[in-house]
Amino acid sequence: MQKETNLTVGQWCDRWFCENRSRWSGSTVGGYRNLIYRHILPGIGDIPLAELTGDTVTSFYDSLRSQGLSARSVWCVHLLLRRCMDEAARDQRIPYNPVRLCREP
């Protein structure tokens, strides 16, 4: 089966969450759902996976902070996005994980 090459960040994060949720506890599922669907998808979900850059991610974090999200919550978004993009890189959907180029918020 040929891999889709035009996935957006939102489509990938949604797929990753749905495929892995059975592996996590209920509280983890709830926390990840919140971070993905309340913050990641509205903020950068429309960006094609292959076009996500470290600068885009850093601007996204700045935007979350300017909207009043706590430093700890922005850090949690960062950790989850990094984990999700690690999987995209392992699956060869992107050549590398651009989130790893960002300083931790």
PyMOL commands that set and color helices and strands:
alter all, ss='L'
color gray80, all
select helices_A, chain A and resi 9-23+26-44+49-51+54-66+71-90+98-101
alter helices_A, ss='H'
color red, helices_A
deselect
rebuild
show_as cartoon
